[in-house]
Amino acid sequence: MSNAKHTPGPWEVDDRLITAQCSDDDGEYVEVVAQAHVPANARLIASAPELLAALERIAELSYDSEATRVAREAIAKARGK
């Protein structure tokens, strides 16, 4: 998998409110909270870590295809590359 720098989650959604509970680098408990403009955006944002993990699995496939190319491009974008 990746050397993720994002908050791993789990991320949860309540209408437009997005929360993730995790530990920081010092092992302290933190809660990340964000609010999306519409509920659909909140669901998409909250599912991003799982979507990234799924794309990473697709990208690990040994054969070259349009799906693996698109997956690799999306992973690079998510990683800021």
Backbone bond lengths (Angstrom), bond angles and torsions (degrees), N, CA, C in turn:
res aa  C-N    CA-C-N  psi(-1)  N-CA   C-N-CA  omega(-1)  CA-C   N-CA-C  phi
1 M - - - 1.442 - - 1.526 110.48 -
2 S 1.314 115.88 -165.47 1.458 120.58 -172.45 1.519 112.49 -95.01
3 N 1.307 114.65 170.32 1.454 122.29 169.59 1.518 106.67 -96.58
4 A 1.303 116.39 66.32 1.465 122.60 -171.88 1.517 112.01 -60.84
5 K 1.315 114.50 139.60 1.453 121.07 175.97 1.523 110.75 -111.62
6 H 1.323 116.10 -1.25 1.460 119.95 178.01 1.533 110.11 -84.60
7 T 1.312 115.78 165.21 1.464 121.17 176.03 1.522 108.25 -67.61
8 P 1.336 118.19 119.71 1.453 120.20 -174.09 1.525 114.79 -69.40
9 G 1.303 117.73 -25.88 1.452 119.54 179.47 1.512 112.26 91.58
10 P 1.307 119.68 -158.70 1.462 125.18 15.43 1.525 112.38 -70.65
11 W 1.319 115.32 146.08 1.448 122.99 177.63 1.524 107.94 -95.21
12 E 1.302 116.64 140.50 1.463 121.29 -179.58 1.521 109.46 -129.58
13 V 1.323 115.60 153.75 1.459 121.59 -177.79 1.515 109.65 -125.96
14 D 1.323 115.56 135.52 1.458 122.85 170.90 1.524 105.90 -131.84
15 D 1.317 116.12 98.71 1.453 124.09 -175.54 1.526 109.19 61.97
16 R 1.340 119.38 -102.67 1.465 122.19 -179.86 1.524 112.34 -108.17
17 L 1.332 117.41 -2.02 1.465 122.22 -177.55 1.523 110.10 -92.10
18 I 1.330 116.08 129.23 1.460 123.07 -178.45 1.523 107.64 -115.38
19 T 1.330 117.22 129.65 1.464 120.48 177.60 1.526 110.01 -132.01
20 A 1.321 114.39 150.21 1.459 121.37 174.45 1.515 106.98 -141.56
21 Q 1.304 116.39 133.22 1.460 121.54 179.86 1.524 108.29 -111.70
22 C 1.317 115.63 131.02 1.460 119.91 -177.85 1.520 109.65 -161.52
23 S 1.320 115.90 -174.80 1.463 122.37 176.44 1.520 108.71 -110.84
24 D 1.330 116.79 145.13 1.457 120.04 176.50 1.526 109.66 -84.28
25 D 1.333 116.96 -174.01 1.470 121.24 -176.69 1.524 112.98 -61.63
26 D 1.340 117.43 -23.72 1.457 121.65 179.69 1.527 112.45 -92.55
27 G 1.343 116.89 4.11 1.447 120.99 -179.58 1.516 114.24 82.87
28 E 1.334 116.22 7.20 1.462 120.46 178.99 1.528 110.06 -81.82
29 Y 1.330 116.13 142.12 1.469 122.24 178.42 1.520 109.62 -70.23
30 V 1.312 116.61 132.37 1.465 121.81 175.49 1.517 108.92 -135.36
31 E 1.309 115.34 155.96 1.458 121.21 174.55 1.510 107.97 -126.41
32 V 1.328 116.10 124.79 1.449 122.35 178.86 1.524 106.83 -96.83
33 V 1.327 115.77 130.34 1.460 120.39 -178.81 1.519 108.96 -129.01
34 A 1.319 115.98 135.05 1.461 121.96 176.23 1.520 107.82 -141.65
35 Q 1.309 115.42 161.27 1.455 119.82 177.89 1.520 108.57 -129.87
36 A 1.306 116.07 131.88 1.456 122.45 179.24 1.523 109.53 -98.61
37 H 1.308 115.39 157.89 1.462 120.68 -178.87 1.529 111.89 -67.13
38 V 1.328 115.89 -38.49 1.471 120.37 179.43 1.537 109.04 -134.27
39 P 1.328 118.08 153.39 1.460 120.99 -178.96 1.532 114.20 -55.62
40 A 1.328 118.65 -36.54 1.471 120.80 -179.80 1.524 110.74 -62.07
41 N 1.328 117.56 -38.26 1.464 120.35 177.53 1.522 110.44 -66.87
42 A 1.313 116.82 -39.00 1.465 120.93 178.96 1.524 110.61 -61.56
43 R 1.325 117.12 -43.31 1.466 120.37 179.10 1.521 111.08 -64.45
44 L 1.330 117.19 -40.53 1.460 121.13 179.35 1.525 110.90 -65.09
45 I 1.321 117.37 -45.10 1.468 121.44 179.28 1.525 110.29 -62.30
46 A 1.315 117.06 -44.81 1.471 120.87 -178.38 1.521 112.15 -65.63
47 S 1.314 117.39 -28.87 1.466 120.13 -179.21 1.529 112.36 -87.18
48 A 1.325 118.30 -5.56 1.473 121.68 -175.69 1.524 113.88 -55.37
49 P 1.347 121.24 -45.02 1.474 118.70 179.21 1.529 113.34 -60.16
50 E 1.322 117.07 -38.87 1.466 120.23 178.85 1.523 111.13 -71.53
51 L 1.333 117.01 -37.07 1.461 120.05 177.06 1.527 110.75 -64.92
52 L 1.324 116.87 -41.34 1.465 120.60 177.59 1.527 110.29 -61.52
53 A 1.317 117.10 -44.84 1.467 120.56 179.10 1.530 111.05 -61.31
54 A 1.318 117.37 -39.90 1.468 120.84 178.45 1.526 110.58 -65.14
55 L 1.332 116.93 -42.59 1.461 120.01 178.14 1.522 111.71 -64.33
56 E 1.327 116.80 -36.82 1.461 119.98 177.47 1.529 110.91 -62.20
57 R 1.306 116.93 -38.26 1.474 119.88 177.89 1.522 110.70 -66.62
58 I 1.333 116.83 -41.22 1.467 120.70 177.44 1.525 109.97 -62.51
59 A 1.337 116.39 -43.46 1.467 121.11 -177.07 1.522 112.45 -65.88
60 E 1.333 117.68 -23.11 1.461 121.43 179.40 1.531 112.86 -75.99
61 L 1.319 117.61 -10.15 1.464 120.11 179.67 1.518 109.49 -60.34
62 S 1.293 116.46 142.58 1.456 120.67 -173.40 1.522 113.67 -76.39
63 Y 1.309 117.96 -21.78 1.457 119.11 -177.94 1.524 110.63 -91.65
64 D 1.319 114.46 152.30 1.458 120.81 -179.44 1.525 108.57 -94.74
65 S 1.306 115.31 126.45 1.455 120.46 179.27 1.520 108.73 -148.26
66 E 1.296 115.63 171.18 1.465 120.72 176.53 1.529 110.22 -59.91
67 A 1.327 116.74 -39.67 1.473 120.46 -179.45 1.524 111.60 -63.57
68 T 1.333 117.78 -43.75 1.466 119.33 -179.85 1.525 110.68 -69.72
69 R 1.328 118.32 -35.71 1.467 121.17 177.54 1.518 110.90 -63.31
70 V 1.329 116.45 -46.40 1.461 121.25 179.68 1.527 110.63 -65.17
71 A 1.328 116.17 -39.77 1.468 120.41 177.83 1.520 110.39 -61.32
72 R 1.330 116.97 -45.39 1.475 120.62 -179.67 1.530 111.59 -63.93
73 E 1.320 117.31 -37.91 1.469 120.85 177.60 1.522 111.17 -65.10
74 A 1.324 116.81 -42.06 1.468 120.80 179.80 1.528 110.87 -67.05
75 I 1.333 116.94 -37.91 1.468 120.89 177.58 1.518 110.14 -63.65
76 A 1.326 116.85 -44.91 1.467 121.11 178.43 1.531 110.70 -59.75
77 K 1.305 116.78 -42.48 1.470 120.78 178.78 1.519 110.65 -63.47
78 A 1.330 117.20 -43.06 1.459 121.15 179.77 1.524 110.96 -64.33
79 R 1.319 117.38 -31.94 1.454 122.18 -179.81 1.526 113.19 -86.85
80 G 1.330 116.43 -1.11 1.464 120.17 178.67 1.506 114.22 77.27
81 K 1.331 116.54 28.46 1.472 121.00 -179.19 1.500 111.11 -105.87
